[in-house]
Amino acid sequence: MKIAFFSTKPYDREFFEKENEKYGFELHFFETHLGPHIVNAIENEDAVCVFVNDKLNRNVIEILAKKGVKYIALRCAGFNNVDLQAAKDFNIQVCRVPAYSPEAVAEHAMAMLLTLNRKTHKAYNRVREQNFALNGLLGFNLYQKKIGVVGTGKIGKAFVKIALGFGAEVIAYDIYPDETLINLGVKYVALETLFMESDIISLHCPLTADNHYLINKESIDKMKYGVTIINTSRGNLINTNDAIQALKTKKIGLLGIDVYEQEEKLFFKDLSATIIDDDTIQLLLSFPNVLVTAHQAFFTKEALEQISQRTLKSIDDLIKKGTTDPEVLL
Ligand code: NAD
């Protein structure tokens, strides 16, 4: 069994090679994305393992099929980058990792909130320069603040529990309210109420056709002056230009984003020696009250272990049984 991995980083290799000790598959790692530019170079692979920015359109899938590839394994939850109908038409089975350590993302969201609020990133640098002054480092208690959580699925729920641990009051909006959270004291409210009442808003819903630019001028106008917004979900949930305007007027007091509208061109790459042709991110990075991380919320040892375990088990199941757990198959 030969599997070609695309968009790989050293950490992918480390975790997959370790997990593969159980299976003994032949793994080939490529740094490049999988797409039309490289697909013709694939030879003698039974499966391809891809990530969020690999582009598997009909043309790519047709060539994969001609080359004998029988399985596409996504080592992520989202699958908007794969033409599933084409995979079906060319008889290629597709699997993914629907859930891996929701706590990893929830804990990162809280880390962003704490960093922005208590300014530990600035304090770290300041003290190293022997500047022990506190001016400019003033934060606020999370205790008794109102935190609004949009989307209380696996990650949102983990985040709510962390927030409750801080003694915050949590209000939430979800199409399907969660009984266990209601029992923990969470109040589900209308989205508009959440915007109006929250001191802090954390986004944990998927990006859908309905909630594109959920955070825009109109919704920001409803929010409290100085509101904190944290987004670890998807970049297109926020209209970045509207957020920038609101940062300028101080309507948004703190903004933490692990995802960004144009992240495809930037994230997961070392561009430190490059001129970045994206004025929006450059402007965002110039604000002292904005924290950007590069889609790293999932990035824990536990999550990478779960991703490699689930992916190789799915491929093993597909070879041996022709199927695997239904929630994994697409
Ligand atoms: P999930 O499916 O368990 O939960 C999503 C919740 O959102 C569900 O309860 C659903 O009812 C609710 N929802 C759907 N549409 C909504 C809407 N329009 N408004 C409010 N709520 C809505 O998903 P999850 O595992 O909790 O993941 C949530 C999101 O986190 C993912 O969609 C993904 O975008 C993001 N994510 C980010 C990272 C990262 O590293 N930054 C990693 C994994 C997932």
Residues whose N, C-alpha, C, O or C-beta is under 5 A from the ligand:
A	BS01	NAD	V105 V150 G151 T152 G153 K154 I155 G156 Y173 D174 I175 Y176 H204 C205 P206 L207 N211 T232 S233 R234 D258 H295 Q296 A297 F298
